[in-house]
Amino acid sequence: MKNHNFRSNAVIIAAAILVVLSVFGRIGSLSGRANPVSAPVKGTVAQMVNAFEDKEPRIDVDHINVKLQDMGELTTAELAYDGMLQYEKGNIPLITKHGFLMTYSAYARAGIDFSQVRVRLNGDGVKVILPKSEVQLVYVDPESISFYDESHALFQGDEKEDLRTALIEAEADANEHMDFDMVLSRADSRAEQMICDVISELAGDIDIVVERR
């Protein structure tokens, strides 16, 4: 009777040990699947960095260049000028001598051709290659011309011819005496500011370096 009980107890203990070993084996197996130990994958860090950089906003200089070129040639500064000159032709009074004293008003326009502007990437910002401003127009207002002290040669007086002559002479006088350096400097500054405003509107708050050609 005692032997029979001993054998029964031994069988029960052995079965319990097998169950415990089976349970721990499953736990170990599950633990191994949940926390695998794997070798490092070559290039993983670089791939993650590249993927992050791809999500960063980039400066679209092509789009900026197209927008600036579409602006074409613009006047960015004007200069007004009031002049006075003496015109004389011939040297024989009443026969060949002809002349007048005149006053006039004129203005000059200066600007740049935005189609010549180029924008390039420059680190975290852009570099703008900007052409220098040019005088686009010198204009004398015909209605502003006033004649004084006119002296006409006999049979040669012609008001229309006088006006044409006056316009030609006034334009030449304006080109000689107007302060073009001032209007060009003002045009350069305003063109630069205008371009920086356009770039900031398109690309946000970025560094802008301006280089003049």
C-alpha positions in Angstrom: 0.0 0.0 0.0 2.8 2.4 0.9 4.6 1.5 -2.3 1.6 2.2 -4.4 1.2 5.6 -2.7 4.8 6.4 -3.3 4.6 5.6 -6.9 1.4 7.8 -7.3 3.1 10.7 -5.6 6.2 10.3 -7.8 4.0 10.4 -10.9 2.2 13.5 -9.7 5.5 15.3 -8.9 7.0 14.4 -12.2 3.9 15.7 -14.1 4.0 18.9 -12.1 7.7 19.4 -13.0 6.9 18.9 -16.7 4.0 21.4 -16.5 6.3 24.0 -14.8 9.1 23.4 -17.4 6.6 23.8 -20.2 5.2 27.0 -18.8 8.7 28.6 -18.4 9.6 27.4 -21.9 6.6 29.2 -23.3 7.3 32.3 -21.3 10.9 32.3 -22.6 9.7 31.8 -26.1 7.3 34.6 -25.9 9.8 36.9 -24.2 12.3 36.1 -27.0 9.8 37.1 -29.7 8.8 40.3 -27.9 12.4 41.4 -27.3 14.5 40.1 -30.1 18.2 40.9 -30.1 19.2 41.8 -33.6 22.4 43.0 -35.1 22.6 46.8 -36.0 21.5 47.5 -39.6 24.2 49.4 -41.6 23.0 52.7 -43.0 19.9 53.0 -40.8 21.0 56.3 -39.2 21.8 57.9 -42.5 18.5 56.8 -43.9 16.6 58.4 -41.0 18.5 61.7 -41.4 17.8 61.8 -45.1 14.1 61.0 -44.5 14.0 63.9 -41.9 15.7 66.3 -44.3 13.3 65.4 -47.0 10.5 66.7 -44.8 12.2 70.0 -44.2 10.9 72.9 -46.4 13.3 73.8 -49.2 13.7 77.2 -50.9 12.3 77.1 -54.4 14.6 79.4 -56.2 13.2 78.5 -59.6 9.8 79.7 -58.5 11.3 82.9 -57.1 13.2 83.6 -60.3 10.1 83.1 -62.4 8.1 85.6 -60.2 10.9 88.2 -60.5 11.3 87.8 -64.2 7.6 88.2 -64.7 7.9 91.7 -63.2 9.8 92.8 -66.4 11.3 96.3 -66.6 10.1 98.6 -63.8 10.8 102.2 -62.8 11.9 102.4 -59.2 12.8 106.1 -59.0 12.0 109.4 -60.6 13.7 112.8 -60.6 12.1 116.1 -61.4 14.1 119.0 -62.9 13.4 122.6 -63.8 15.8 124.2 -66.3 16.5 127.4 -68.2 18.6 127.9 -71.3 19.4 130.5 -73.9 19.2 129.4 -77.5 20.7 131.3 -80.4 21.4 130.6 -84.1 23.0 132.9 -86.6 24.9 136.1 -85.9 23.4 138.9 -88.1 20.7 140.7 -86.2 17.3 140.8 -88.0 18.7 138.8 -90.9 20.1 135.5 -89.7 20.2 135.8 -85.9 17.4 133.8 -84.2 17.1 132.8 -80.6 15.2 132.7 -77.4 15.4 132.4 -73.7 13.3 129.5 -72.3 12.4 127.7 -69.2 11.1 124.1 -69.0 10.3 121.2 -66.7 11.6 117.7 -67.2 11.9 114.4 -65.3 14.0 111.3 -65.5 13.0 107.7 -64.8 15.4 105.0 -63.6 15.0 101.3 -62.8 16.1 97.8 -63.6 15.1 95.0 -65.8 13.9 92.3 -63.4 14.2 89.6 -66.0 18.0 90.0 -65.5 17.8 89.3 -61.8 19.1 85.9 -60.7 18.5 84.2 -57.3 20.7 81.3 -56.1 20.8 79.1 -53.0 23.3 80.4 -50.5 23.5 78.1 -47.4 20.2 78.5 -45.5 19.3 81.6 -47.6 19.7 83.0 -51.1 22.1 85.2 -53.0 20.5 87.8 -55.4 22.5 88.8 -58.4 21.2 92.3 -59.2 22.0 94.4 -62.2 22.6 98.1 -61.7 19.8 100.5 -62.4 19.8 102.4 -65.6 18.2 105.7 -66.8 15.1 104.6 -68.7 13.8 108.0 -69.9 14.4 111.7 -69.9 11.2 113.6 -70.8 10.6 117.3 -71.3 7.0 118.4 -70.9 6.1 120.5 -73.9 3.4 122.3 -72.0 5.9 123.5 -69.4 8.0 125.4 -72.0 7.9 129.2 -71.8 9.7 131.5 -74.1 11.3 134.9 -73.1 13.2 137.5 -75.0 12.5 136.0 -78.4 14.5 137.4 -81.4 13.4 136.3 -84.8 15.3 136.7 -88.1 13.3 138.5 -90.8 10.9 136.2 -92.5 12.2 133.2 -90.5 9.9 133.2 -87.5 8.1 129.8 -87.0 6.5 128.9 -83.7 6.2 125.2 -84.5 9.8 125.0 -85.5 10.8 127.0 -82.4 8.9 124.4 -80.2 10.6 121.4 -81.9 14.0 123.1 -81.5 13.2 124.0 -77.9 12.3 120.4 -77.0 15.6 119.1 -78.6 17.6 121.7 -76.8 15.8 121.2 -73.5 16.3 117.5 -73.5 20.1 118.0 -74.2 20.3 120.5 -71.4 18.5 118.2 -69.0 20.8 115.3 -69.8 23.7 117.6 -69.1 22.6 119.0 -65.8 20.3 116.5 -64.1 21.8 114.6 -61.1 21.6 111.1 -62.5 23.9 109.7 -59.8 21.2 110.5 -57.2 18.3 109.0 -59.1 20.3 105.8 -60.0 21.3 105.4 -56.3 17.7 105.8 -55.2 16.6 103.3 -57.9 19.1 100.8 -56.8 18.0 101.0 -53.1 14.3 100.7 -54.0 14.9 97.8 -56.4 16.8 95.9 -53.7 14.0 96.5 -51.2 11.4 95.4 -53.7 13.2 92.2 -54.5 13.8 91.4 -50.8 10.0 91.9 -50.1 9.1 89.6 -52.9 11.5 86.9 -51.7 10.3 87.2 -48.1 6.7 86.8 -49.3 7.5 83.7 -51.2 10.1 82.0 -49.0 9.6 83.5 -45.5 12.2 84.9 -43.2 15.5 83.8 -44.8 18.9 85.3 -45.2 19.2 87.4 -48.4 22.6 88.5 -49.7 22.6 91.0 -52.6 25.4 91.2 -55.1 25.4 93.9 -57.8 26.9 93.3 -61.2 
